[in-house]
Amino acid sequence: MTERKCAYCRQTYQVADQTLPNAAKDYSPFCSKRCADADLMHWLKGEYVIGGTGALAAEAVEEGEDRPGSDLSSPFDDEDAV
């Protein structure tokens, strides 16, 4: 068995040998499903962010266009409201 550190909780854990029958599930680089799910929730909530500008935003600025999604006008007029 190989010993590694969990990417979420930093505790050491043993990696099971997958060639053995009935080996434990491997959640690498996490020690357990709990740590893997906790890390995924941080990504889904937007708590982890990869820095930099997106490629689409950079291309639009270079071409002198507005950023994608900057036109927030509605196709519906307020006059249609009852």
N, CA, C and O atoms as a GROMACS GRO file, in nm:
protein
  328
    1MET      N    1   0.084  -0.118   0.000
    1MET     CA    2   0.000   0.000   0.000
    1MET      C    3   0.089   0.125   0.000
    1MET      O    4   0.197   0.128   0.060
    2THR      N    5   0.040   0.226  -0.068
    2THR     CA    6   0.112   0.352  -0.077
    2THR      C    7   0.048   0.453   0.017
    2THR      O    8  -0.074   0.458   0.029
    3GLU      N    9   0.130   0.533   0.084
    3GLU     CA   10   0.077   0.634   0.175
    3GLU      C   11   0.079   0.770   0.107
    3GLU      O   12   0.180   0.810   0.049
    4ARG      N   13  -0.033   0.842   0.114
    4ARG     CA   14  -0.046   0.976   0.054
    4ARG      C   15  -0.115   1.069   0.154
    4ARG      O   16  -0.165   1.026   0.257
    5LYS      N   17  -0.115   1.200   0.119
    5LYS     CA   18  -0.186   1.300   0.199
    5LYS      C   19  -0.310   1.343   0.123
    5LYS      O   20  -0.306   1.364   0.002
    6CYS      N   21  -0.421   1.357   0.194
    6CYS     CA   22  -0.548   1.400   0.136
    6CYS      C   23  -0.536   1.546   0.091
    6CYS      O   24  -0.480   1.629   0.163
    7ALA      N   25  -0.588   1.576  -0.028
    7ALA     CA   26  -0.582   1.712  -0.081
    7ALA      C   27  -0.676   1.807  -0.007
    7ALA      O   28  -0.661   1.928  -0.017
    8TYR      N   29  -0.771   1.754   0.068
    8TYR     CA   30  -0.867   1.839   0.139
    8TYR      C   31  -0.832   1.854   0.287
    8TYR      O   32  -0.816   1.965   0.336
    9CYS      N   33  -0.821   1.743   0.357
    9CYS     CA   34  -0.799   1.749   0.502
    9CYS      C   35  -0.653   1.733   0.543
    9CYS      O   36  -0.619   1.752   0.660
   10ARG      N   37  -0.566   1.698   0.450
   10ARG     CA   38  -0.421   1.684   0.471
   10ARG      C   39  -0.382   1.569   0.563
   10ARG      O   40  -0.267   1.564   0.608
   11GLN      N   41  -0.473   1.477   0.592
   11GLN     CA   42  -0.438   1.360   0.672
   11GLN      C   43  -0.377   1.254   0.581
   11GLN      O   44  -0.411   1.247   0.462
   12THR      N   45  -0.289   1.173   0.634
   12THR     CA   46  -0.230   1.065   0.556
   12THR      C   47  -0.331   0.951   0.545
   12THR      O   48  -0.408   0.925   0.637
   13TYR      N   49  -0.327   0.883   0.431
   13TYR     CA   50  -0.414   0.768   0.410
   13TYR      C   51  -0.342   0.667   0.324
   13TYR      O   52  -0.247   0.700   0.252
   14GLN      N   53  -0.386   0.544   0.331
   14GLN     CA   54  -0.327   0.435   0.255
   14GLN      C   55  -0.408   0.414   0.127
   14GLN      O   56  -0.530   0.404   0.131
   15VAL      N   57  -0.338   0.406   0.014
   15VAL     CA   58  -0.403   0.378  -0.114
   15VAL      C   59  -0.409   0.227  -0.129
   15VAL      O   60  -0.307   0.159  -0.122
   16ALA      N   61  -0.529   0.176  -0.151
   16ALA     CA   62  -0.546   0.032  -0.163
   16ALA      C   63  -0.492  -0.016  -0.298
   16ALA      O   64  -0.498   0.055  -0.397
   17ASP      N   65  -0.440  -0.138  -0.298
   17ASP     CA   66  -0.390  -0.199  -0.422
   17ASP      C   67  -0.509  -0.250  -0.501
   17ASP      O   68  -0.578  -0.342  -0.456
   18GLN      N   69  -0.535  -0.192  -0.617
   18GLN     CA   70  -0.653  -0.226  -0.696
   18GLN      C   71  -0.645  -0.364  -0.760
   18GLN      O   72  -0.744  -0.414  -0.811
   19THR      N   73  -0.527  -0.426  -0.757
   19THR     CA   74  -0.515  -0.561  -0.812
   19THR      C   75  -0.569  -0.667  -0.716
   19THR      O   76  -0.593  -0.781  -0.756
   20LEU      N   77  -0.589  -0.629  -0.590
   20LEU     CA   78  -0.642  -0.722  -0.492
   20LEU      C   79  -0.794  -0.728  -0.501
   20LEU      O   80  -0.859  -0.626  -0.525
   21PRO      N   81  -0.852  -0.846  -0.484
   21PRO     CA   82  -0.998  -0.855  -0.484
   21PRO      C   83  -1.056  -0.784  -0.361
   21PRO      O   84  -0.994  -0.784  -0.254
   22ASN      N   85  -1.172  -0.726  -0.376
   22ASN     CA   86  -1.241  -0.655  -0.269
   22ASN      C   87  -1.162  -0.535  -0.216
   22ASN      O   88  -1.173  -0.500  -0.099
   23ALA      N   89  -1.083  -0.473  -0.300
   23ALA     CA   90  -1.006  -0.356  -0.258
   23ALA      C   91  -1.102  -0.240  -0.234
   23ALA      O   92  -1.206  -0.229  -0.298
   24ALA      N   93  -1.066  -0.152  -0.141
   24ALA     CA   94  -1.147  -0.035  -0.110
   24ALA      C   95  -1.150   0.059  -0.231
   24ALA      O   96  -1.057   0.061  -0.311
   25LYS      N   97  -1.258   0.137  -0.242
   25LYS     CA   98  -1.267   0.234  -0.350
   25LYS      C   99  -1.159   0.339  -0.333
   25LYS      O  100  -1.120   0.374  -0.222
   26ASP      N  101  -1.111   0.388  -0.446
   26ASP     CA  102  -1.005   0.487  -0.445
   26ASP      C  103  -1.066   0.624  -0.476
   26ASP      O  104  -1.125   0.644  -0.582
   27TYR      N  105  -1.051   0.719  -0.384
   27TYR     CA  106  -1.102   0.855  -0.401
   27TYR      C  107  -0.986   0.953  -0.421
   27TYR      O  108  -1.000   1.072  -0.391
   28SER      N  109  -0.874   0.904  -0.471
   28SER     CA  110  -0.756   0.989  -0.490
   28SER      C  111  -0.791   1.114  -0.568
   28SER      O  112  -0.865   1.106  -0.666
   29PRO      N  113  -0.740   1.228  -0.530
   29PRO     CA  114  -0.638   1.256  -0.428
   29PRO      C  115  -0.697   1.280  -0.290
   29PRO      O  116  -0.633   1.346  -0.208
   30PHE      N  117  -0.816   1.230  -0.263
   30PHE     CA  118  -0.881   1.249  -0.133
   30PHE      C  119  -0.880   1.118  -0.056
   30PHE      O  120  -0.871   1.010  -0.115
   31CYS      N  121  -0.888   1.128   0.077
   31CYS     CA  122  -0.884   1.009   0.161
   31CYS      C  123  -1.018   0.936   0.166
   31CYS      O  124  -1.023   0.816   0.196
   32SER      N  125  -1.127   1.008   0.138
   32SER     CA  126  -1.258   0.946   0.150
   32SER      C  127  -1.358   1.017   0.059
   32SER      O  128  -1.330   1.123   0.004
   33LYS      N  129  -1.475   0.956   0.046
   33LYS     CA  130  -1.582   1.018  -0.032
   33LYS      C  131  -1.627   1.149   0.035
   33LYS      O  132  -1.664   1.244  -0.034
   34ARG      N  133  -1.623   1.154   0.167
   34ARG     CA  134  -1.661   1.276   0.239
   34ARG      C  135  -1.574   1.394   0.199
   34ARG      O  136  -1.626   1.503   0.172
   35CYS      N  137  -1.443   1.374   0.196
   35CYS     CA  138  -1.352   1.482   0.157
   35CYS      C  139  -1.370   1.519   0.010
   35CYS      O  140  -1.363   1.637  -0.025
   36ALA      N  141  -1.391   1.420  -0.076
   36ALA     CA  142  -1.413   1.447  -0.219
   36ALA      C  143  -1.540   1.530  -0.239
   36ALA      O  144  -1.540   1.624  -0.318
   37ASP      N  145  -1.647   1.494  -0.168
   37ASP     CA  146  -1.773   1.568  -0.180
   37ASP      C  147  -1.761   1.708  -0.122
   37ASP      O  148  -1.817   1.803  -0.178
   38ALA      N  149  -1.691   1.724  -0.011
   38ALA     CA  150  -1.672   1.856   0.050
   38ALA      C  151  -1.595   1.948  -0.045
   38ALA      O  152  -1.629   2.065  -0.058
   39ASP      N  153  -1.492   1.894  -0.110
   39ASP     CA  154  -1.414   1.973  -0.205
   39ASP      C  155  -1.500   2.012  -0.326
   39ASP      O  156  -1.492   2.125  -0.374
   40LEU      N  157  -1.581   1.920  -0.375
   40LEU     CA  158  -1.670   1.948  -0.488
   40LEU      C  159  -1.770   2.058  -0.453
   40LEU      O  160  -1.798   2.144  -0.537
   41MET      N  161  -1.823   2.057  -0.332
   41MET     CA  162  -1.918   2.161  -0.290
   41MET      C  163  -1.854   2.299  -0.290
   41MET      O  164  -1.919   2.398  -0.324
   42HIS      N  165  -1.728   2.307  -0.251
   42HIS     CA  166  -1.658   2.436  -0.255
   42HIS      C  167  -1.648   2.487  -0.399
   42HIS      O  168  -1.664   2.607  -0.423
   43TRP      N  169  -1.622   2.398  -0.494
   43TRP     CA  170  -1.616   2.439  -0.635
   43TRP      C  171  -1.753   2.483  -0.684
   43TRP      O  172  -1.765   2.585  -0.751
   44LEU      N  173  -1.857   2.407  -0.650
   44LEU     CA  174  -1.992   2.439  -0.697
   44LEU      C  175  -2.045   2.569  -0.639
   44LEU      O  176  -2.122   2.639  -0.706
   45LYS      N  177  -2.006   2.603  -0.517
   45LYS     CA  178  -2.048   2.728  -0.455
   45LYS      C  179  -1.969   2.848  -0.505
   45LYS      O  180  -2.004   2.962  -0.476
   46GLY      N  181  -1.861   2.824  -0.580
   46GLY     CA  182  -1.778   2.932  -0.632
   46GLY      C  183  -1.677   2.982  -0.533
   46GLY      O  184  -1.625   3.093  -0.549
   47GLU      N  185  -1.647   2.904  -0.431
   47GLU     CA  186  -1.550   2.945  -0.330
   47GLU      C  187  -1.407   2.927  -0.379
   47GLU      O  188  -1.316   2.996  -0.331
   48TYR      N  189  -1.386   2.838  -0.473
   48TYR     CA  190  -1.256   2.822  -0.536
   48TYR      C  191  -1.263   2.892  -0.671
   48TYR      O  192  -1.359   2.873  -0.746
   49VAL      N  193  -1.163   2.973  -0.702
   49VAL     CA  194  -1.164   3.048  -0.828
   49VAL      C  195  -1.027   3.036  -0.893
   49VAL      O  196  -0.924   3.050  -0.826
   50ILE      N  197  -1.027   3.009  -1.021
   50ILE     CA  198  -0.903   3.007  -1.097
   50ILE      C  199  -0.883   3.147  -1.151
   50ILE      O  200  -0.969   3.199  -1.222
   51GLY      N  201  -0.771   3.209  -1.119
   51GLY     CA  202  -0.746   3.348  -1.155
   51GLY      C  203  -0.727   3.368  -1.304
   51GLY      O  204  -0.702   3.274  -1.379
   52GLY      N  205  -0.741   3.494  -1.347
   52GLY     CA  206  -0.720   3.530  -1.487
   52GLY      C  207  -0.851   3.564  -1.554
   52GLY      O  208  -0.960   3.541  -1.501
   53THR      N  209  -0.839   3.620  -1.673
   53THR     CA  210  -0.958   3.651  -1.751
   53THR      C  211  -0.983   3.538  -1.849
   53THR      O  212  -0.890   3.469  -1.890
   54GLY      N  213  -1.106   3.521  -1.886
   54GLY     CA  214  -1.143   3.417  -1.981
   54GLY      C  215  -1.096   3.452  -2.121
   54GLY      O  216  -1.075   3.570  -2.152
   55ALA      N  217  -1.078   3.353  -2.204
   55ALA     CA  218  -1.032   3.374  -2.341
   55ALA      C  219  -1.134   3.454  -2.421
   55ALA      O  220  -1.096   3.539  -2.502
   56LEU      N  221  -1.262   3.428  -2.400
   56LEU     CA  222  -1.364   3.500  -2.476
   56LEU      C  223  -1.366   3.648  -2.439
   56LEU      O  224  -1.381   3.733  -2.527
   57ALA      N  225  -1.350   3.679  -2.312
   57ALA     CA  226  -1.350   3.819  -2.269
   57ALA      C  227  -1.228   3.892  -2.324
   57ALA      O  228  -1.239   4.008  -2.363
   58ALA      N  229  -1.114   3.827  -2.328
   58ALA     CA  230  -0.992   3.889  -2.379
   58ALA      C  231  -1.003   3.915  -2.528
   58ALA      O  232  -0.958   4.020  -2.575
   59GLU      N  233  -1.061   3.823  -2.605
   59GLU     CA  234  -1.078   3.841  -2.750
   59GLU      C  235  -1.173   3.956  -2.779
   59GLU      O  236  -1.150   4.033  -2.872
   60ALA      N  237  -1.281   3.968  -2.702
   60ALA     CA  238  -1.379   4.074  -2.724
   60ALA      C  239  -1.319   4.211  -2.698
   60ALA      O  240  -1.349   4.307  -2.770
   61VAL      N  241  -1.235   4.222  -2.597
   61VAL     CA  242  -1.171   4.350  -2.564
   61VAL      C  243  -1.073   4.388  -2.675
   61VAL      O  244  -1.064   4.505  -2.712
   62GLU      N  245  -1.000   4.290  -2.728
   62GLU     CA  246  -0.905   4.317  -2.834
   62GLU      C  247  -0.974   4.366  -2.961
   62GLU      O  248  -0.920   4.452  -3.031
   63GLU      N  249  -1.092   4.313  -2.990
   63GLU     CA  250  -1.165   4.350  -3.111
   63GLU      C  251  -1.247   4.477  -3.091
   63GLU      O  252  -1.309   4.525  -3.186
   64GLY      N  253  -1.249   4.530  -2.970
   64GLY     CA  254  -1.324   4.652  -2.943
   64GLY      C  255  -1.472   4.629  -2.926
   64GLY      O  256  -1.551   4.723  -2.931
   65GLU      N  257  -1.512   4.505  -2.904
   65GLU     CA  258  -1.653   4.472  -2.885
   65GLU      C  259  -1.686   4.473  -2.736
   65GLU      O  260  -1.596   4.475  -2.652
   66ASP      N  261  -1.815   4.472  -2.707
   66ASP     CA  262  -1.858   4.458  -2.568
   66ASP      C  263  -1.829   4.316  -2.523
   66ASP      O  264  -1.814   4.225  -2.605
   67ARG      N  265  -1.822   4.300  -2.394
   67ARG     CA  266  -1.804   4.166  -2.341
   67ARG      C  267  -1.929   4.083  -2.367
   67ARG      O  268  -2.039   4.138  -2.370
   68PRO      N  269  -1.914   3.952  -2.386
   68PRO     CA  270  -2.032   3.867  -2.404
   68PRO      C  271  -2.122   3.876  -2.281
   68PRO      O  272  -2.075   3.869  -2.168
   69GLY      N  273  -2.250   3.891  -2.305
   69GLY     CA  274  -2.346   3.899  -2.196
   69GLY      C  275  -2.362   4.037  -2.138
   69GLY      O  276  -2.436   4.055  -2.042
   70SER      N  277  -2.293   4.138  -2.194
   70SER     CA  278  -2.304   4.273  -2.139
   70SER      C  279  -2.433   4.341  -2.181
   70SER      O  280  -2.476   4.437  -2.118
   71ASP      N  281  -2.496   4.292  -2.288
   71ASP     CA  282  -2.624   4.348  -2.332
   71ASP      C  283  -2.734   4.279  -2.253
   71ASP      O  284  -2.774   4.167  -2.285
   72LEU      N  285  -2.782   4.346  -2.151
   72LEU     CA  286  -2.883   4.286  -2.064
   72LEU      C  287  -3.023   4.340  -2.094
   72LEU      O  288  -3.112   4.329  -2.010
   73SER      N  289  -3.043   4.398  -2.211
   73SER     CA  290  -3.175   4.451  -2.244
   73SER      C  291  -3.273   4.336  -2.260
   73SER      O  292  -3.237   4.227  -2.302
   74SER      N  293  -3.395   4.362  -2.225
   74SER     CA  294  -3.500   4.262  -2.229
   74SER      C  295  -3.578   4.272  -2.359
   74SER      O  296  -3.605   4.383  -2.406
   75PRO      N  297  -3.615   4.159  -2.418
   75PRO     CA  298  -3.697   4.164  -2.539
   75PRO      C  299  -3.842   4.204  -2.507
   75PRO      O  300  -3.922   4.228  -2.598
   76PHE      N  301  -3.875   4.211  -2.380
   76PHE     CA  302  -4.010   4.246  -2.339
   76PHE      C  303  -4.016   4.394  -2.301
   76PHE      O  304  -3.926   4.443  -2.232
   77ASP      N  305  -4.117   4.462  -2.343
   77ASP     CA  306  -4.134   4.604  -2.309
   77ASP      C  307  -4.216   4.617  -2.182
   77ASP      O  308  -4.300   4.532  -2.153
   78ASP      N  309  -4.191   4.722  -2.107
   78ASP     CA  310  -4.269   4.747  -1.986
   78ASP      C  311  -4.412   4.788  -2.022
   78ASP      O  312  -4.501   4.778  -1.938
   79GLU      N  313  -4.435   4.833  -2.145
   79GLU     CA  314  -4.568   4.876  -2.187
   79GLU      C  315  -4.666   4.760  -2.194
   79GLU      O  316  -4.787   4.780  -2.184
   80ASP      N  317  -4.613   4.637  -2.211
   80ASP     CA  318  -4.700   4.521  -2.223
   80ASP      C  319  -4.755   4.477  -2.088
   80ASP      O  320  -4.848   4.397  -2.083
   81ALA      N  321  -4.700   4.528  -1.980
   81ALA     CA  322  -4.746   4.487  -1.846
   81ALA      C  323  -4.887   4.540  -1.822
   81ALA      O  324  -4.922   4.651  -1.863
   82VAL      N  325  -4.965   4.460  -1.755
   82VAL     CA  326  -5.104   4.496  -1.728
   82VAL      C  327  -5.117   4.568  -1.597
   82VAL      O  328  -5.227   4.605  -1.558
   0.00000   0.00000   0.00000
